[in-house]
Amino acid sequence: MPQFAANLSMLYPELAFLDRFDAAAKDGFQAVEYLFPYDFSKEDIVARLKHNGLQQVLFNGPPGDWAGGERGLACLPGREGEFREGIAKAIDYAVALDCPRIHVMAGLVPEGLAREAAEAVYVENLRWAAAEAAKAGRDVLIEPINTRDIPRFFLNRQDHAHQIVETVGAANLKVQMDLYHCQIVEGDVAMKLRQYLPTGRVGHLQIAGVPERHEPDVGEQNYDYLFGVIDEVSAQCGWQGWVGCEYRPRRGMEPGGTSAGLGWLRDWRQRA
């Protein structure tokens, strides 16, 4: 059975962030991910992880001015110093939280900048970040994101992400494969799982129903089938990554809404 991690930036929205760790553990999750830890002390997060027996498996590096609309700095010329400061901070948190993976968001392509120029900056920033993360025993992940949710985001396709990984050539640089984004941009998700998981370049998976980004049992993707594909391919190639549940519960802020929507997970656990 795939290993599922609760995304605490989206799940349990009715609770304060630190209380979401407790809720995830009560629902049987053994691991968590989220966007950013930086508004909270490392000590407070570590305490919640230890109290609930949870693993921290992923979070994002600092994205720039998130409230102002920035979605990463890695492809932005002239921001290299800020990018490096952010990666250093992320590594510091990753070591404290015993988190093996840091997602580095590519960023939005600036108006008037050629994509080739953005890619050159992106590759050099990733090369530096991967080298720094390797010193601390961490992986750096890059994620293709659909341009409906984030217009002008630099990285959108699986093949491009894997090309970037090969160009950088760092063993600890891998792809974060979100099946929600993949379905919206290119589809053929099952075959892409079969193509890319055996390469060793996929460090993490994420899921959500398409198109509304709710529970995976709602929408156009057959996740029962896809979970079976993940199990099958993992058994063949030895992939042992986590599957992050990065979706918005249909019941939103309703108390207990996230837990009520986990029928898909309970059913899968019973069948496994």
Stockholm file with secondary structure:
# STOCKHOLM 1.0

chainA/1-272         MPQFAANLSMLYPELAFLDRFDAAAKDGFQAVEYLFPYDFSKEDIVARLKHNGLQQVLFNGPPGDWAGGERGLACLPGREGEFREGIAKAIDYAVALDCPRIHVMAGLVPEGLAREAAEAVYVENLRWAAAEAAKAGRDVLIEPINTRDIPRFFLNRQDHAHQIVETVGAANLKVQMDLYHCQIVEGDVAMKLRQYLPTGRVGHLQIAGVPERHEPDVGEQNYDYLFGVIDEVSAQCGWQGWVGCEYRPRRGMEPGGTSAGLGWLRDWRQRA
#=GR chainA/1-272 SS CCEEEEETTTSCTTSCHHHHHHHHHHTTCCEEECSCCTTSCHHHHHHHHHHHTCEEEEEECCCSSTTTTCCBSTTCTTCHHHHHHHHHHHHHHHHHHTCCEEECCBCBCCTTCCHHHHHHHHHHHHHHHHHHHHHTTCEEEECCCCTTTSTTBSCCCHHHHHHHHHHHCCTTEEEEEEHHHHHHHTCCHHHHHHHHGGGTCEEEEEECCTTTCCCTTSSSCCHHHHHHHHHHHHHHHCCCCEEEECCCCTTTTSTTHHHHTTHHHHHHHHHC
#=GC SS_cons         CCEEEEETTTSCTTSCHHHHHHHHHHTTCCEEECSCCTTSCHHHHHHHHHHHTCEEEEEECCCSSTTTTCCBSTTCTTCHHHHHHHHHHHHHHHHHHTCCEEECCBCBCCTTCCHHHHHHHHHHHHHHHHHHHHHTTCEEEECCCCTTTSTTBSCCCHHHHHHHHHHHCCTTEEEEEEHHHHHHHTCCHHHHHHHHGGGTCEEEEEECCTTTCCCTTSSSCCHHHHHHHHHHHHHHHCCCCEEEECCCCTTTTSTTHHHHTTHHHHHHHHHC
//
